[in-house]
Amino acid sequence: MTMQHRCVSDLMTRDVVRTGRDTPFKEIAKLLMEYDITALPVVDDADRPVGVVSEADLLRKEAQQPDPAGLLPAAHTQHADRAKAEAITAEGLMTSPAVVSHPEWSVVEAAREMESHHVKRLPVVDDSGRLVGVISRADLLRVFLRRDSAIREEIQGDVLTRTLGLAPYSVTVHVVDGRVTLKGTVEQANLIPVVERLCRGVDGVVDVRSDLEQKSSA
């Protein structure tokens, strides 16, 4: 039996608010406010994401406006930002191409993609590229709400007993607020870093402290 990790399809929002290329500026602003969200996938006629339009994209227009009091210097922006500031539909406002995720991705894969592209959410697409959900930073953080007892049971049963074949209770596992403490002995010293690595990969684990030792041959 292998460890079962939660994937993007387990955590994503399936009822996705989306918009088309021709949606006007004010309609986008209305959707963001109405659904209390900060970004929208922009899709083509086949429901495939072609970009994402966010609050930041809309605010560029406001930032380009002259200061009513005349106290602030004129904004100086690059050509791409000026084009977005002058845009009036989703196609001109959006960031494109869309950075996407897939339903089978792990939490780690999705988090790394967000970090790499400096985005807060990813449209989720199926094998044909069609939008099936959206995954956000907040969704990924839900794995850390997992109960300590569930984490302990997975480590004790799946990691130590089934995956590594360790003798029952040769290693004791304590979990408090996602922080794991391991105590006990293993047959070979080179197993210690393996145990630690597998425990860190369990959903909901914040930290692992290991007090494991090699079992004495005497």
N, C-alpha and C positions, 0 to 999 in steps of 0.2 A: 504493500500500500504506500503510495507516495503522498507527500504533503499537498493539500489543496489550498492554493492561494486565491484570494479574491482578485478578479480581473476587472477590466474597464466595464464590461457588460453588466457586472454585478452592482456597480456604483454609479453608472451614468444616469442622467436624466433622459428619459425616452420621449417625453412630450416636449419637443423642441420648438420654441418660437423662432421662426426664420423669416427672411425677407428676400425679395427678388432684386435683380439688378436695377430696375427702374423705380423702385420705391423712393419717394421724395424725402428730403431732409426732415421735414416736420413730422412725417409719418413714422420715420425711424425713431425720432426723439419721443414720440408718443408711445411707441411700443416699449422702449426702454423704461419709461416711467411707469406704464401700465402694469408691466410684468416684473418690475423691480429687478431688472437685470442690467448688466453693464456692457454687454456686447451681443451681437446677433450674427449667426452665419448668413451669408448671402449665397443663394443657390440659383442654379440655372433651371431650365425648363424640365430637366430630368431629375431634379432634386439633388444634384451633386454640388457640394460646396465649392464656390469659386473665390471666396474671400470671407473676411470677417469685418464688420463695422462696429466700432466701439464708441463709448462716451468720449474717449480721447480724440477720436477722429472728428466727432461733432464739435468738440471744444476748440479745435483749430480755427474754425470760422469765427468764433467769438474772440479768440486771441488776436486775430488779424484786424479786428475792428479798431478804428481810432479811439483814443481815450476821450470821452465826452468833455472832460475838464481840461484837456490839452496839456496835462502835466507829464504824461509818460512819453518816452521816445517812441518813434514808429517801430513796429516789430520787423525784425530782419529774419527771414526764413529762407530755407533752400527751395529750389524750384518745385520739388516733389511735394513739400508741405504747402506751398502756395497753391498748387493745383488742387490739393485736397481741400484747402480752405475755401476755394472758389467753387467746389463741386456742389451740386444740388440733388444728386441721386446716390443711391447705395453704391453703384458701380464706380463712381468717382471718389467716394469717401472711403471705401473699404481698403483694408490691407490685404494684398493678394500676392501670391496664391495662398489659399488657406492651409495652415499647418494642421494636419488631422491625426487622429488616432484610430485604432481598430478595436473592435469589441474584445478580441482575445488577448490584447496587451495586458501585461502585468501592471500593477500600481507603479513599480519602479520604472518601467519603460515610459509610461505616461508622464510621470514626474520629471524624468530626464528630458523628455521632449519639450515640456513646458519651460524647464530651466534653460535649455539650449536656445530656445527661440524667444525667451523673455515674454511669455504669454501666460494668462491666468486660466485659460480654458481651451479645450480642443474639441472641434466637431468630431464626432465618431462616424465612420463610414463603413459600409459593408464591402464585400469583394467587388461589387460593381461600382463603387464610389459614391453610392447614394447615402444621404444623411439618415442615420438611425438613432442618433443621440448626441449628447454633449457631456463632456466630463470637465469638471472644474477643480481648482485647488481644494476647495472646501469638500468636494466629494472624496478626493484622495485622502484627506485628513480623517475621514470617518473610520478608516481602519484602526486608528489609534484610540477609538472609543470602545474597542473590543474588551470584553471582561478579562480580568487577570486569570480567572479560573479556566476560561477557554484557552488562553495562551498556554497555561501550565499543562493542560491536558494534551494539547497538540505536541508540545515539546516532549513530554514524558512518553506519550504513546506513539506518535508518528516519527519524531526525530530520533529519540534515543532507542526505543525498542524495535520499531518496524524498519526504519531506514538504516540505522547503524547496528542493530542487532545486539545492543548492550544488555547485560543481565538486568532484570527488573530491580529497580531501586539501588543499583550500583552508583547512580547519580541522582541526587535529590535536586528538585527544582522549586525555587521560591520566586514568585512574581508579585511585585507591588508597583502599581501605577505604570505597568508596562516595562519595568526594570527587572531583568531576570538575573538571579544569582544561582550558579551551579556549584554544587559541592559533591565530592566523591572521587572515585578512582576509575581509570580505564586501563585496559590491558597494554596499550601501546601509547607512548608519549606523542607520537605523530597524529593520534586521533584527537587530541585536545583542540588544536586550531580548527579541525573539521567540525567538531561539536559546536564550537563558538560561532563559526560561520553559518552553519545551518540554523542555529537558534536566532541569529540576527535576521535571517531571512523569513522568519515567521511573522505573519501579519499582526501588527499591533505592538511589536517589540520596540521599545525605545532605546534600551541599552542592555548589554550583557556583561556581567561580572563573573569571571571564572576562577574558582578555587579548586580546579581539578588537578589530580596528581596521577602519575603512573602507578599502577598496582605493583606492590612489592612482590618480587619473585620468591622471596624466602617463605 
